[in-house]
Amino acid sequence: MLFGWIDLYYTIAGFLVGALVGVTGVGGGSLLTPILIVLFGVSPATAVGTDLLFASATKTVGSLTHGFNRTIEWSVVRRLAIGSIPATILVLIVLSSLNVSGRGAQQLITAVLAVALFLAAGFLIARNKIFALYAVRFGDMDDRSIASLTIAMGAGLGILVTLSSVGAGAIGAIVLVLLYPQLSTARIIGSDIAHAVPLTLIAGLGHGAMGSLDVHILLSLLAGSLPGVFVGSTISARVPDTALRYVLATVLIIVGSKLVFDIPAYAGSGVEVVTLKHLP
């Protein structure tokens, strides 16, 4: 019965996204949501809602692994969550009042997604320059100021991720490196992933309750993503990091530009959605 819910095309897309995530470490939302909208014609709200629960499932696996290896800085996770969870709930309330399947909400989600893709591309391209410019400034700050900035960053991520599913991995990890240079890379990544689990779960469930979720697509994507992450992680050491970052950033800019110009067209498109009420 389960195999009747699996669509080969979505499974292939999930595999490719998983492989790219494994190679680059960039969050799946930066890649998967645009793919669902541009290539498969999924409505923006449904693409975001489905990808949020997809991210929650995959990041839970990663979080358990980091937890087992004790590479999660829970104080950082708490600070991020203090900002992100209230912001996420507030955005869900706003979307609900706008009618998430309506034209206005669809256009808002598409516009924010395009901006998020440009931001993710910018962080990929200018990562080293950002570190060079701001590392010293953040390094001289006291813990109270860092805590306030972390909470504020969490709030920003809550808004961005809930509206676009992009930002938790592509942007969050880079900012955490600036704020917490004393932490190892493993602990930065582990903390970022651990924070993304409740953020994407709450946002995804909120979207699902409003009807912007396709369970068929979700299961198909998950079927391909897990082996994809394994393959990508295996070959990551053999792929030139700088070249791949620039190629990926270029793709994000192109897709973001297409979304900007096609906002009216995506506002009314979509597939039939499956709400949480239809789950067995």
C-alpha positions in Angstrom: 0.0 0.0 0.0 2.9 2.4 0.8 4.4 2.0 -2.7 1.2 3.3 -4.2 2.0 6.6 -2.5 5.5 6.8 -4.1 6.0 8.8 -7.3 9.2 8.0 -9.1 9.8 11.6 -10.3 9.5 13.1 -6.9 11.7 10.3 -5.5 14.4 11.2 -8.0 14.1 14.8 -7.1 14.4 13.9 -3.4 17.5 11.8 -4.1 19.2 14.7 -6.1 18.4 17.2 -3.4 19.6 14.9 -0.7 22.9 14.3 -2.6 23.4 18.0 -3.0 22.7 18.6 0.7 25.2 15.8 1.5 27.9 17.4 -0.7 27.4 21.1 0.1 25.7 21.1 3.5 23.2 23.7 2.2 19.7 23.3 3.5 17.3 21.3 1.4 14.7 24.2 1.4 17.0 26.3 -0.8 16.9 23.6 -3.4 13.7 21.6 -2.9 11.0 24.2 -2.7 12.0 26.0 -6.0 12.2 22.6 -7.7 8.7 21.8 -6.6 7.4 25.1 -7.8 9.3 25.6 -11.0 9.7 22.0 -12.3 6.6 20.3 -10.9 4.1 23.2 -10.9 3.3 22.8 -7.2 1.6 25.9 -5.6 4.1 28.0 -3.5 2.2 27.4 -0.3 2.0 23.6 -0.8 5.6 23.5 -1.8 6.7 25.3 1.4 4.4 23.3 3.7 5.5 20.0 2.2 9.2 20.9 2.3 8.9 22.0 5.9 7.8 18.6 7.1 10.3 17.0 4.7 13.0 19.1 6.4 11.7 18.2 9.9 11.9 14.5 9.1 15.4 14.6 7.6 16.8 17.0 10.2 15.5 14.8 13.0 17.8 12.0 11.8 20.7 14.4 11.6 19.8 15.8 15.1 19.8 12.3 16.6 23.2 11.6 15.1 24.6 14.8 16.5 23.0 14.2 19.8 24.6 10.8 20.0 28.0 12.3 19.2 27.4 15.1 21.7 27.9 17.8 19.1 24.9 20.0 20.0 25.3 23.2 22.0 21.9 23.3 23.7 22.3 26.8 25.1 22.5 28.1 21.5 19.5 26.0 20.5 17.5 27.5 23.3 18.4 31.0 22.4 17.4 30.4 18.8 14.2 28.8 19.7 13.2 31.6 22.1 13.2 33.9 19.0 12.0 31.5 16.3 9.1 29.6 17.8 7.0 32.8 18.7 7.9 34.3 15.3 6.8 31.1 13.5 3.4 31.0 15.4 2.8 34.7 14.6 3.5 34.1 10.9 1.2 31.1 10.8 -1.6 33.2 12.4 -1.0 35.9 9.7 -1.1 33.4 6.9 -4.3 31.8 8.3 -6.0 35.2 8.4 -4.9 35.8 4.8 -6.2 32.4 3.6 -3.1 30.5 2.7 -4.6 29.2 -0.6 -5.6 32.7 -1.7 -3.9 34.8 -4.3 -2.4 37.3 -1.8 -0.8 34.7 0.5 0.5 32.7 -2.5 2.2 35.9 -3.9 3.6 36.8 -0.5 5.1 33.3 -0.1 6.6 33.4 -3.6 8.1 36.9 -3.1 9.7 35.9 0.3 11.0 32.7 -1.3 12.7 34.7 -4.1 14.3 37.0 -1.5 15.4 34.1 0.6 17.0 32.4 -2.4 18.9 35.6 -3.2 20.1 35.8 0.4 21.2 32.2 0.4 23.1 32.7 -2.8 24.7 35.8 -1.4 25.9 34.0 1.7 27.3 31.2 -0.4 29.3 33.6 -2.7 30.4 36.0 0.0 30.9 33.6 2.9 34.7 34.2 3.3 34.3 38.0 2.9 31.5 38.0 5.6 33.8 36.1 8.0 36.7 38.6 7.3 34.5 41.7 7.8 32.5 40.7 10.9 34.4 38.0 12.7 36.4 40.5 14.8 33.4 42.6 15.6 31.4 39.8 16.9 34.4 38.3 18.7 34.6 41.4 20.9 31.0 41.3 22.1 29.9 40.2 25.6 27.8 37.1 26.1 24.6 39.2 26.8 24.9 40.9 23.5 25.5 37.6 21.7 22.5 36.1 23.4 20.3 39.0 22.2 21.6 38.7 18.7 21.0 35.0 18.7 17.4 35.4 19.8 16.9 38.1 17.1 18.4 35.8 14.5 16.1 33.0 15.6 13.1 35.4 15.1 14.3 36.3 11.7 14.8 32.6 10.8 11.4 31.8 12.1 9.8 34.3 9.8 11.9 33.4 6.8 11.6 29.6 7.2 7.9 29.7 7.8 7.2 31.7 4.7 9.8 30.1 2.4 11.3 27.0 4.1 14.7 28.6 3.2 17.3 29.9 5.7 17.7 27.4 8.6 20.7 25.8 7.0 21.9 28.1 4.2 22.0 31.2 6.4 21.7 30.1 10.0 24.9 28.1 10.2 27.0 31.0 8.7 25.7 33.5 11.2 26.3 31.1 14.1 29.9 30.8 13.1 30.3 34.5 13.4 28.5 34.7 16.8 30.2 31.6 18.3 33.7 31.3 16.8 34.8 29.3 19.8 32.5 26.4 18.9 33.8 23.7 16.6 32.2 23.3 13.1 30.5 20.1 14.2 28.9 21.8 17.2 27.7 24.7 15.0 26.2 22.3 12.4 24.7 20.1 15.2 23.1 23.1 17.0 21.8 24.5 13.7 20.2 21.2 12.8 18.8 20.6 16.3 17.1 24.1 16.2 15.7 23.4 12.8 13.7 20.4 14.0 11.1 22.1 16.1 11.1 25.2 13.9 10.3 23.2 10.7 8.0 20.8 12.5 5.8 23.6 14.0 5.8 25.5 10.8 5.1 22.4 8.7 2.2 21.3 10.9 0.8 24.8 10.8 0.9 24.8 7.0 -0.6 21.3 7.0 -3.5 22.4 9.2 -4.2 25.1 6.7 -4.2 22.7 3.9 -0.9 23.5 2.3 0.6 20.0 2.4 0.8 17.1 0.0 1.4 13.8 1.8 1.9 12.0 -1.5 4.8 14.3 -2.5 6.2 14.2 1.0 6.5 10.4 1.2 8.0 10.3 -2.4 10.6 12.8 -1.5 11.6 11.1 1.7 12.0 7.8 -0.2 14.7 9.3 -2.3 16.4 11.8 0.1 17.9 9.5 2.7 20.0 7.5 0.2 20.8 10.7 -1.6 22.3 12.3 1.6 24.3 9.2 2.1 25.7 9.3 -1.4 26.4 13.0 -1.3 28.2 12.7 2.1 30.3 9.9 0.7 31.6 11.9 -2.4 31.7 15.3 -0.7 35.5 15.2 -0.1 36.1 14.7 -3.8 34.1 17.7 -5.0 35.7 21.2 -5.2 33.9 23.2 -2.5 34.4 26.7 -4.0 33.3 25.8 -7.5 30.3 23.9 -6.3 29.2 26.8 -4.1 29.4 29.3 -7.0 27.4 26.9 -9.3 24.8 26.4 -6.6 24.6 30.1 -5.9 24.1 30.8 -9.6 21.3 28.3 -9.8 19.6 29.9 -6.8 19.8 33.3 -8.4 18.4 32.1 -11.7 15.5 30.4 -9.9 14.9 33.3 -7.6 14.8 35.7 -10.6 12.3 33.4 -12.4 10.0 33.5 -9.3 10.2 37.3 -9.2 9.0 37.6 -12.8 6.4 34.8 -12.5 4.8 35.7 -9.2 1.3 36.2 -10.8 1.5 32.9 -12.6 2.4 30.9 -9.5 -0.3 32.6 -7.4 -3.0 30.5 -8.8 -1.1 27.3 -9.7 -0.9 24.1 -7.7 -1.8 20.5 -7.1 -4.5 19.0 -5.1 -3.4 19.2 -1.4 -3.9 16.6 1.3 -4.6 18.1 4.7 -3.7 16.6 8.1 -7.4 15.6 8.4 -6.9 13.1 5.6 -4.0 11.3 7.2 -4.7 7.8 8.4 
